[in-house]
Amino acid sequence: MQTLIVLFITAVFTMFTSFSKSNKTTKYVAIFGLLLGLLINVFGLNFNILQFANFYEMQKTSLLMSNVSIIITILIFLNSQSFDKNYAWNEFYALALFSLCGAHILFGFTHLLTMFLGVEILSIPLYVLAASNKENKFSLEAGLKYFILGSFSSAIMLFALALIYGAIGSLSVYDIVQNQLMFQTQTQPFFLIGVTLIVIAVLFKFAVVPFHFWTPDVYTGSPTIVTSFMATVVKIAIANVLIFLFIGYFAIQNALWIKLFTVAIILSLVISNVIALYQKNIKRLMAYSSISHSAFLLMALIVSYYAQNQLVVLYYLVSYVLVSVLIFMIISQFSADTNKSSLVIFDGMYKKSPFFAISLTILVLSLAGIPFTAGFMAKFQVLYGIYSINKLLFVLGLLASAISIVYYLKIINRIYFYQPSNIEFTNNWILKIVTFLVILYTFILAVFPTESILWLENYIQVIKLSQNA
């Protein structure tokens, strides 16, 4: 709870310092607040406030999500201002911090209204950030699309909460679980419809087929720094919602949500990977790649449900978001034209900057799931676990991974075998240090998976409300 309070106060201070002429003042205030929040987590200074116990309570899993999201936000902030001096950086820091507050609400909700509040606080600043590049018409389009379609998702979620409240008379997750235990054989139709609509609303935010339509346009039109935040921090927050709801609070309704997840996984693996083969814009390619990885995360969630722990989904999530944020940070260094996101930007990159070329190669290979990378170990655990649960998903997962190698190799081919383009690339020394550390950590995840899993076990707290209610 203390971390959330510190982040909110930091966001407010950042908002007021944004009126200063110096962008660096706002940046350092924001990073200081993030570091303070991280230290509170590391030294175990968080404690739950009794008055809010029915609405918000930090779990062990919440602590991991909080640490990773704060670290990623710090990395994004450190990399800012290096490629576009005219961008409204002060406003970016404040809005990103408020969005991070929404994510932290989702890390510990124990009431469905708290969840709805967290989703809205997470999303509303992002609607503004998506349209924050006023000189780019595609950014304005991205903000409008994100706002309109995000509003539909919020409306669906609110209607779902109304149905659940009408069926049970409470939105407290403890009351919901107790009611499910008492009336397992007589579950009210309104309640099942409400659960179905919550699945749809959450999958919309998670960007899986058939709720993915906003993702390519919003990823492409938004400033790259904003896209990096969407693809990582937002993904972590919604993944935590999925874990809490479907491994925990709605676990008794597993027959319903697993069927819905299975349909979404099949559609996502097929459609996203096929369309990605024809993309010539790196941000659209990464958008479809994100949809494919979201499908793998849903598979990991199903595996974690049957295994009754969250190791598989947490390992995949940590591996994916660290690699993704670094790829977007490297893409953002093409400063000659911030609107340029064609694959042409990678032409001859090895001759311009061998360090970043090799680093990007490793990161892309990790997304593809090539051996000796964190991505390989993550996909291996998911496919190994799903094999005994659903053979169709196992086969499609293998085929999707094979297809993805083709479009990831297009990037590597341009890096090494094309003549250098005339697009300027900024060699940022801070990014070099960050890149080295993150790649080193992903190798540790890959080479020492057992030790990494033991580390993740410190954050495992299966929400067994069905036994404690």
HELIX and SHEET records of a PDB file:
HELIX    1   1 GLN A    2  THR A   17  1                                  16    
HELIX    2   2 ASN A   23  VAL A   42  1                                  20    
HELIX    3   3 LEU A   50  PHE A   52  5                                   3    
HELIX    4   4 LYS A   60  LEU A   78  1                                  19    
HELIX    5   5 TRP A   89  LEU A  106  1                                  18    
HELIX    6   6 LEU A  112  ALA A  130  1                                  19    
HELIX    7   7 LYS A  137  ILE A  168  1                                  32    
HELIX    8   8 VAL A  173  MET A  182  1                                  10    
HELIX    9   9 GLN A  184  GLN A  186  5                                   3    
HELIX   10  10 PRO A  189  PHE A  206  1                                  18    
HELIX   11  11 TRP A  214  GLY A  221  1                                   8    
HELIX   12  12 THR A  224  PHE A  229  1                                   6    
HELIX   13  13 MET A  230  VAL A  234  3                                   5    
HELIX   14  14 LYS A  235  LEU A  242  1                                   8    
HELIX   15  15 ILE A  243  TYR A  249  3                                   7    
HELIX   16  16 ALA A  251  GLN A  253  5                                   3    
HELIX   17  17 ASN A  254  ALA A  276  1                                  23    
HELIX   18  18 ILE A  282  ALA A  307  1                                  26    
HELIX   19  19 LEU A  311  ILE A  331  1                                  21    
HELIX   20  20 LEU A  343  PHE A  346  5                                   4    
HELIX   21  21 MET A  349  LYS A  352  1                                   4    
HELIX   22  22 PRO A  354  ALA A  368  1                                  15    
HELIX   23  23 ALA A  374  TYR A  387  1                                  14    
HELIX   24  24 LYS A  391  PHE A  417  1                                  27    
HELIX   25  25 TRP A  429  VAL A  447  1                                  19    
HELIX   26  26 PRO A  449  GLU A  457  1                                   9    
HELIX   27  27 LEU A  465  ASN A  468  1                                   4    
END                                                                             
